[in-house]
Amino acid sequence: MNVRSILGISLLSGTIIGAGTFSLPYIFSQIGIFAGFIYLLFFACMYIGVYFMYSSLLLKEKEQHDFFFLAKKHLPAYMLPVVVVTTIGGLIFGLLTYLTLIPSFISFAFGIEGWAVIFLFWIVCSVFVFVRVDALGWAEFLGTASIVGAIFFIAIFACVTSPSSNVQFSHRGMLSLPLFLIPFGPILFSFSGRSAVSQVVKTWREGKSEKEPFSLRKTIAGGVILPAVVYGVFVLAVIFLSPHSVSEDALSGLVLLPLYAKIILAAVGFLALWTSYIVLINNVKDIFLRDMHFSRIVSFGAPIILPPLLLLLGLDNFMEVIGITGGIFVALEGLFIVWMWLRAFPHHALRRYAYVPAGIFIVSFLYACTEFLI
């Protein structure tokens, strides 16, 4: 396989795999493993299509451009403020997701709970907003490698440990409408990786110019399929290692793991969340500073202050936050991509298929808004 293609797959899958991983075992345990894998397969296929659309929008331009440029070009002018709020809100809530998840890792291994854990994590991460972004490339790789390592660490224990009798392969009875819609937000969040698609396209262009072409579509598909496989392995491992019930954070129920395994998993998980947080907080800073032209005080201060402020306002439940982030912000971002693609390619032969993901994004947004307001 072309080396650049492998790099592209790594870029996309590395961006996709993150905190959303830890929401999936609980979702699967609620709706049944079979239904969960159907959701996983459907949303993976859907996101392959959505990222195909986004790559087509990028390739339509002669130079490399970002999401804001495409939105300004292809969407009505009145939608631009909505795009800005959606993008910033999604990133801020993404940071909030990590703040709500980190206590689970520390409590899981050491039994330490309380606000001090979140405060220390926030302080340690926030100082890195002053680090040059080009010096953080290692962090994203390290964070992804840590999460994948933790997943396969758990999977090995699941293989050598007696399986749990709590495994529910199918949901008992019919799925209710709320139960049918619950997976939308977390799974959308788990496949979110739009920012990496532009890097994959850039890599493809470099390969083409240097006479080393590769299939962009196969690379994007591989970058989505790989996380789906990792998610499947993680879900099965957690469910088999949770004899009583699967916790919302996927960790608290892992009572079959010995203490040393819990400590190793907590350390790896902390490293993964830390590296992901500092990359994300710098992304928010750059959007404020470069794209929106805010002052340095606002650009540096907003990503530091807003996530813990939201936490203090009561948004401290991991599943609730990830449902809002995926169901509202990620869904809107996906809807914007489909909308831009429909306007950019008015006579495309596959236009009618674009309405499927558009419908999913709209339903997810409406459901998440309803849950949040109620």
Contacts in CASP RR format, 6 or more apart in sequence:
PFRMAT RR
TARGET T0000
AUTHOR 0000-0000-0000
METHOD contacts of the structure
MODEL  1
MNVRSILGISLLSGTIIGAGTFSLPYIFSQIGIFAGFIYLLFFACMYIGV
YFMYSSLLLKEKEQHDFFFLAKKHLPAYMLPVVVVTTIGGLIFGLLTYLT
LIPSFISFAFGIEGWAVIFLFWIVCSVFVFVRVDALGWAEFLGTASIVGA
IFFIAIFACVTSPSSNVQFSHRGMLSLPLFLIPFGPILFSFSGRSAVSQV
VKTWREGKSEKEPFSLRKTIAGGVILPAVVYGVFVLAVIFLSPHSVSEDA
LSGLVLLPLYAKIILAAVGFLALWTSYIVLINNVKDIFLRDMHFSRIVSF
GAPIILPPLLLLLGLDNFMEVIGITGGIFVALEGLFIVWMWLRAFPHHAL
RRYAYVPAGIFIVSFLYACTEFLI
1 214 0 8 1.000
2 212 0 8 1.000
2 213 0 8 1.000
2 214 0 8 1.000
3 212 0 8 1.000
4 203 0 8 1.000
4 204 0 8 1.000
4 206 0 8 1.000
4 207 0 8 1.000
4 212 0 8 1.000
4 214 0 8 1.000
5 214 0 8 1.000
5 215 0 8 1.000
5 218 0 8 1.000
5 219 0 8 1.000
7 203 0 8 1.000
8 199 0 8 1.000
8 200 0 8 1.000
8 203 0 8 1.000
8 219 0 8 1.000
8 223 0 8 1.000
9 219 0 8 1.000
9 222 0 8 1.000
9 223 0 8 1.000
9 226 0 8 1.000
11 196 0 8 1.000
11 199 0 8 1.000
11 200 0 8 1.000
11 203 0 8 1.000
12 51 0 8 1.000
12 193 0 8 1.000
12 196 0 8 1.000
12 197 0 8 1.000
12 200 0 8 1.000
12 219 0 8 1.000
12 220 0 8 1.000
12 222 0 8 1.000
12 223 0 8 1.000
12 224 0 8 1.000
13 144 0 8 1.000
13 222 0 8 1.000
13 223 0 8 1.000
13 224 0 8 1.000
13 226 0 8 1.000
13 227 0 8 1.000
13 230 0 8 1.000
14 140 0 8 1.000
14 141 0 8 1.000
14 144 0 8 1.000
14 196 0 8 1.000
14 227 0 8 1.000
15 140 0 8 1.000
15 144 0 8 1.000
15 193 0 8 1.000
15 195 0 8 1.000
15 196 0 8 1.000
16 190 0 8 1.000
16 191 0 8 1.000
16 192 0 8 1.000
16 193 0 8 1.000
16 196 0 8 1.000
16 223 0 8 1.000
16 224 0 8 1.000
16 227 0 8 1.000
17 144 0 8 1.000
17 147 0 8 1.000
17 148 0 8 1.000
17 227 0 8 1.000
17 230 0 8 1.000
18 144 0 8 1.000
18 147 0 8 1.000
18 190 0 8 1.000
18 272 0 8 1.000
18 276 0 8 1.000
19 94 0 8 1.000
19 97 0 8 1.000
19 98 0 8 1.000
19 101 0 8 1.000
19 189 0 8 1.000
19 273 0 8 1.000
19 276 0 8 1.000
19 322 0 8 1.000
20 97 0 8 1.000
20 186 0 8 1.000
20 189 0 8 1.000
20 190 0 8 1.000
20 322 0 8 1.000
21 147 0 8 1.000
21 151 0 8 1.000
21 190 0 8 1.000
21 230 0 8 1.000
21 231 0 8 1.000
21 234 0 8 1.000
21 250 0 8 1.000
22 101 0 8 1.000
22 104 0 8 1.000
22 249 0 8 1.000
22 250 0 8 1.000
22 251 0 8 1.000
22 318 0 8 1.000
23 186 0 8 1.000
23 189 0 8 1.000
23 190 0 8 1.000
23 248 0 8 1.000
23 249 0 8 1.000
23 250 0 8 1.000
23 318 0 8 1.000
23 319 0 8 1.000
23 322 0 8 1.000
23 323 0 8 1.000
24 40 0 8 1.000
24 186 0 8 1.000
24 187 0 8 1.000
24 190 0 8 1.000
24 231 0 8 1.000
24 232 0 8 1.000
24 234 0 8 1.000
24 235 0 8 1.000
24 250 0 8 1.000
25 234 0 8 1.000
25 235 0 8 1.000
25 238 0 8 1.000
25 239 0 8 1.000
25 242 0 8 1.000
25 246 0 8 1.000
25 250 0 8 1.000
26 246 0 8 1.000
26 247 0 8 1.000
26 248 0 8 1.000
26 249 0 8 1.000
26 250 0 8 1.000
26 319 0 8 1.000
27 36 0 8 1.000
27 39 0 8 1.000
27 182 0 8 1.000
27 183 0 8 1.000
27 186 0 8 1.000
27 187 0 8 1.000
28 36 0 8 1.000
28 37 0 8 1.000
28 235 0 8 1.000
28 239 0 8 1.000
28 246 0 8 1.000
29 168 0 8 1.000
29 239 0 8 1.000
29 242 0 8 1.000
29 245 0 8 1.000
29 246 0 8 1.000
30 171 0 8 1.000
30 179 0 8 1.000
30 182 0 8 1.000
31 39 0 8 1.000
31 171 0 8 1.000
31 175 0 8 1.000
31 179 0 8 1.000
31 180 0 8 1.000
31 182 0 8 1.000
31 183 0 8 1.000
32 168 0 8 1.000
32 169 0 8 1.000
32 170 0 8 1.000
32 171 0 8 1.000
33 167 0 8 1.000
33 168 0 8 1.000
33 169 0 8 1.000
33 170 0 8 1.000
33 235 0 8 1.000
33 236 0 8 1.000
33 239 0 8 1.000
34 169 0 8 1.000
34 170 0 8 1.000
35 170 0 8 1.000
35 171 0 8 1.000
35 175 0 8 1.000
36 183 0 8 1.000
36 235 0 8 1.000
37 232 0 8 1.000
39 183 0 8 1.000
39 187 0 8 1.000
40 187 0 8 1.000
40 228 0 8 1.000
40 231 0 8 1.000
40 232 0 8 1.000
41 228 0 8 1.000
43 187 0 8 1.000
43 188 0 8 1.000
43 191 0 8 1.000
44 191 0 8 1.000
44 224 0 8 1.000
44 225 0 8 1.000
44 227 0 8 1.000
44 228 0 8 1.000
46 356 0 8 1.000
46 357 0 8 1.000
46 360 0 8 1.000
47 191 0 8 1.000
47 224 0 8 1.000
48 220 0 8 1.000
48 221 0 8 1.000
48 224 0 8 1.000
48 225 0 8 1.000
49 357 0 8 1.000
50 334 0 8 1.000
50 337 0 8 1.000
50 338 0 8 1.000
50 357 0 8 1.000
51 193 0 8 1.000
51 194 0 8 1.000
51 197 0 8 1.000
51 220 0 8 1.000
51 224 0 8 1.000
52 217 0 8 1.000
52 220 0 8 1.000
53 337 0 8 1.000
53 338 0 8 1.000
53 340 0 8 1.000
53 341 0 8 1.000
53 354 0 8 1.000
54 194 0 8 1.000
54 197 0 8 1.000
54 337 0 8 1.000
54 341 0 8 1.000
55 197 0 8 1.000
55 200 0 8 1.000
55 201 0 8 1.000
55 216 0 8 1.000
55 220 0 8 1.000
56 341 0 8 1.000
56 344 0 8 1.000
56 345 0 8 1.000
57 70 0 8 1.000
57 74 0 8 1.000
57 337 0 8 1.000
57 340 0 8 1.000
57 341 0 8 1.000
57 344 0 8 1.000
58 64 0 8 1.000
58 65 0 8 1.000
58 70 0 8 1.000
58 197 0 8 1.000
58 198 0 8 1.000
58 201 0 8 1.000
59 201 0 8 1.000
59 216 0 8 1.000
60 344 0 8 1.000
61 69 0 8 1.000
61 70 0 8 1.000
64 198 0 8 1.000
64 201 0 8 1.000
64 202 0 8 1.000
64 205 0 8 1.000
65 198 0 8 1.000
66 198 0 8 1.000
66 291 0 8 1.000
67 83 0 8 1.000
67 87 0 8 1.000
67 194 0 8 1.000
67 195 0 8 1.000
67 198 0 8 1.000
68 83 0 8 1.000
68 84 0 8 1.000
68 87 0 8 1.000
68 291 0 8 1.000
70 340 0 8 1.000
71 79 0 8 1.000
71 80 0 8 1.000
71 83 0 8 1.000
71 336 0 8 1.000
71 340 0 8 1.000
72 80 0 8 1.000
74 339 0 8 1.000
74 340 0 8 1.000
74 343 0 8 1.000
74 344 0 8 1.000
75 83 0 8 1.000
75 336 0 8 1.000
75 339 0 8 1.000
75 340 0 8 1.000
75 343 0 8 1.000
79 336 0 8 1.000
82 332 0 8 1.000
83 336 0 8 1.000
84 292 0 8 1.000
86 329 0 8 1.000
86 332 0 8 1.000
86 333 0 8 1.000
86 336 0 8 1.000
87 287 0 8 1.000
87 333 0 8 1.000
88 284 0 8 1.000
88 287 0 8 1.000
88 288 0 8 1.000
89 329 0 8 1.000
90 325 0 8 1.000
90 329 0 8 1.000
90 330 0 8 1.000
90 333 0 8 1.000
91 280 0 8 1.000
91 283 0 8 1.000
91 284 0 8 1.000
91 287 0 8 1.000
91 303 0 8 1.000
92 284 0 8 1.000
92 302 0 8 1.000
92 303 0 8 1.000
92 306 0 8 1.000
92 307 0 8 1.000
92 310 0 8 1.000
93 310 0 8 1.000
93 321 0 8 1.000
93 324 0 8 1.000
93 325 0 8 1.000
93 329 0 8 1.000
94 280 0 8 1.000
94 307 0 8 1.000
94 321 0 8 1.000
94 325 0 8 1.000
95 277 0 8 1.000
95 280 0 8 1.000
95 281 0 8 1.000
95 284 0 8 1.000
95 303 0 8 1.000
95 306 0 8 1.000
95 307 0 8 1.000
96 307 0 8 1.000
96 310 0 8 1.000
96 311 0 8 1.000
96 315 0 8 1.000
96 321 0 8 1.000
96 325 0 8 1.000
97 189 0 8 1.000
97 318 0 8 1.000
97 321 0 8 1.000
97 322 0 8 1.000
97 325 0 8 1.000
98 273 0 8 1.000
98 276 0 8 1.000
98 277 0 8 1.000
98 280 0 8 1.000
99 118 0 8 1.000
99 121 0 8 1.000
99 122 0 8 1.000
99 307 0 8 1.000
99 308 0 8 1.000
99 311 0 8 1.000
100 311 0 8 1.000
100 315 0 8 1.000
100 316 0 8 1.000
100 317 0 8 1.000
100 318 0 8 1.000
100 321 0 8 1.000
101 249 0 8 1.000
101 273 0 8 1.000
101 318 0 8 1.000
102 117 0 8 1.000
102 118 0 8 1.000
102 121 0 8 1.000
102 270 0 8 1.000
102 273 0 8 1.000
103 113 0 8 1.000
103 114 0 8 1.000
103 117 0 8 1.000
103 118 0 8 1.000
104 247 0 8 1.000
104 249 0 8 1.000
104 251 0 8 1.000
104 252 0 8 1.000
104 318 0 8 1.000
105 251 0 8 1.000
105 265 0 8 1.000
105 266 0 8 1.000
105 269 0 8 1.000
105 270 0 8 1.000
105 273 0 8 1.000
106 112 0 8 1.000
106 113 0 8 1.000
106 117 0 8 1.000
106 266 0 8 1.000
106 270 0 8 1.000
107 113 0 8 1.000
107 117 0 8 1.000
107 252 0 8 1.000
108 251 0 8 1.000
108 252 0 8 1.000
108 254 0 8 1.000
108 262 0 8 1.000
108 265 0 8 1.000
108 266 0 8 1.000
109 259 0 8 1.000
109 262 0 8 1.000
109 263 0 8 1.000
109 265 0 8 1.000
109 266 0 8 1.000
109 267 0 8 1.000
110 263 0 8 1.000
110 266 0 8 1.000
118 308 0 8 1.000
118 311 0 8 1.000
121 270 0 8 1.000
121 273 0 8 1.000
121 274 0 8 1.000
121 277 0 8 1.000
122 307 0 8 1.000
122 308 0 8 1.000
124 274 0 8 1.000
125 274 0 8 1.000
125 277 0 8 1.000
125 278 0 8 1.000
125 281 0 8 1.000
126 281 0 8 1.000
126 304 0 8 1.000
128 136 0 8 1.000
128 278 0 8 1.000
128 281 0 8 1.000
128 282 0 8 1.000
129 278 0 8 1.000
129 281 0 8 1.000
129 282 0 8 1.000
129 285 0 8 1.000
129 300 0 8 1.000
129 301 0 8 1.000
129 303 0 8 1.000
129 304 0 8 1.000
130 300 0 8 1.000
131 278 0 8 1.000
131 282 0 8 1.000
133 282 0 8 1.000
133 286 0 8 1.000
136 278 0 8 1.000
136 279 0 8 1.000
136 282 0 8 1.000
137 279 0 8 1.000
139 275 0 8 1.000
139 276 0 8 1.000
139 278 0 8 1.000
139 279 0 8 1.000
140 275 0 8 1.000
140 276 0 8 1.000
140 279 0 8 1.000
142 271 0 8 1.000
142 275 0 8 1.000
143 271 0 8 1.000
143 272 0 8 1.000
143 274 0 8 1.000
143 275 0 8 1.000
143 276 0 8 1.000
144 272 0 8 1.000
146 268 0 8 1.000
146 269 0 8 1.000
146 271 0 8 1.000
146 272 0 8 1.000
146 275 0 8 1.000
147 268 0 8 1.000
147 269 0 8 1.000
147 272 0 8 1.000
148 230 0 8 1.000
149 268 0 8 1.000
150 265 0 8 1.000
150 268 0 8 1.000
150 269 0 8 1.000
150 272 0 8 1.000
151 230 0 8 1.000
151 233 0 8 1.000
151 234 0 8 1.000
151 237 0 8 1.000
152 233 0 8 1.000
153 261 0 8 1.000
153 264 0 8 1.000
153 265 0 8 1.000
153 268 0 8 1.000
154 234 0 8 1.000
154 237 0 8 1.000
154 238 0 8 1.000
154 241 0 8 1.000
154 254 0 8 1.000
154 257 0 8 1.000
154 265 0 8 1.000
155 233 0 8 1.000
155 234 0 8 1.000
155 236 0 8 1.000
155 237 0 8 1.000
157 237 0 8 1.000
157 241 0 8 1.000
157 256 0 8 1.000
157 257 0 8 1.000
157 261 0 8 1.000
158 236 0 8 1.000
158 237 0 8 1.000
158 238 0 8 1.000
158 240 0 8 1.000
158 241 0 8 1.000
161 240 0 8 1.000
161 241 0 8 1.000
161 256 0 8 1.000
163 240 0 8 1.000
164 239 0 8 1.000
164 240 0 8 1.000
164 241 0 8 1.000
164 242 0 8 1.000
164 243 0 8 1.000
164 256 0 8 1.000
165 243 0 8 1.000
166 239 0 8 1.000
166 242 0 8 1.000
166 243 0 8 1.000
166 244 0 8 1.000
166 245 0 8 1.000
166 246 0 8 1.000
167 239 0 8 1.000
167 240 0 8 1.000
171 179 0 8 1.000
181 363 0 8 1.000
181 364 0 8 1.000
181 367 0 8 1.000
184 326 0 8 1.000
184 327 0 8 1.000
184 331 0 8 1.000
184 360 0 8 1.000
184 363 0 8 1.000
184 364 0 8 1.000
184 367 0 8 1.000
184 368 0 8 1.000
185 322 0 8 1.000
185 323 0 8 1.000
185 325 0 8 1.000
185 326 0 8 1.000
185 327 0 8 1.000
185 330 0 8 1.000
185 331 0 8 1.000
185 364 0 8 1.000
185 368 0 8 1.000
186 319 0 8 1.000
186 322 0 8 1.000
186 323 0 8 1.000
186 326 0 8 1.000
188 326 0 8 1.000
188 327 0 8 1.000
188 330 0 8 1.000
188 331 0 8 1.000
188 361 0 8 1.000
188 364 0 8 1.000
189 322 0 8 1.000
189 323 0 8 1.000
189 325 0 8 1.000
189 326 0 8 1.000
189 327 0 8 1.000
189 330 0 8 1.000
190 227 0 8 1.000
190 231 0 8 1.000
191 224 0 8 1.000
191 227 0 8 1.000
191 228 0 8 1.000
192 326 0 8 1.000
192 330 0 8 1.000
192 333 0 8 1.000
194 333 0 8 1.000
194 334 0 8 1.000
194 337 0 8 1.000
195 283 0 8 1.000
197 220 0 8 1.000
200 216 0 8 1.000
200 219 0 8 1.000
200 220 0 8 1.000
201 216 0 8 1.000
204 213 0 8 1.000
204 214 0 8 1.000
204 216 0 8 1.000
204 219 0 8 1.000
207 213 0 8 1.000
207 214 0 8 1.000
234 250 0 8 1.000
238 246 0 8 1.000
238 250 0 8 1.000
238 254 0 8 1.000
239 246 0 8 1.000
241 253 0 8 1.000
241 254 0 8 1.000
241 256 0 8 1.000
241 257 0 8 1.000
242 253 0 8 1.000
242 254 0 8 1.000
242 255 0 8 1.000
242 256 0 8 1.000
243 255 0 8 1.000
243 256 0 8 1.000
244 253 0 8 1.000
244 255 0 8 1.000
245 253 0 8 1.000
246 253 0 8 1.000
247 253 0 8 1.000
248 317 0 8 1.000
248 318 0 8 1.000
248 319 0 8 1.000
249 318 0 8 1.000
251 265 0 8 1.000
254 262 0 8 1.000
254 265 0 8 1.000
257 265 0 8 1.000
281 303 0 8 1.000
281 304 0 8 1.000
284 302 0 8 1.000
284 303 0 8 1.000
285 299 0 8 1.000
285 300 0 8 1.000
285 302 0 8 1.000
285 303 0 8 1.000
288 294 0 8 1.000
288 298 0 8 1.000
288 299 0 8 1.000
288 302 0 8 1.000
288 303 0 8 1.000
289 296 0 8 1.000
289 299 0 8 1.000
294 302 0 8 1.000
315 321 0 8 1.000
315 324 0 8 1.000
323 368 0 8 1.000
323 371 0 8 1.000
324 368 0 8 1.000
324 372 0 8 1.000
326 364 0 8 1.000
326 368 0 8 1.000
327 364 0 8 1.000
327 365 0 8 1.000
327 367 0 8 1.000
327 368 0 8 1.000
328 365 0 8 1.000
328 368 0 8 1.000
328 369 0 8 1.000
328 372 0 8 1.000
331 360 0 8 1.000
331 361 0 8 1.000
331 362 0 8 1.000
331 364 0 8 1.000
331 365 0 8 1.000
331 368 0 8 1.000
332 361 0 8 1.000
332 365 0 8 1.000
334 357 0 8 1.000
334 361 0 8 1.000
335 358 0 8 1.000
335 361 0 8 1.000
335 362 0 8 1.000
335 365 0 8 1.000
338 354 0 8 1.000
338 357 0 8 1.000
338 358 0 8 1.000
338 361 0 8 1.000
339 358 0 8 1.000
341 348 0 8 1.000
341 354 0 8 1.000
342 351 0 8 1.000
342 354 0 8 1.000
345 351 0 8 1.000
END
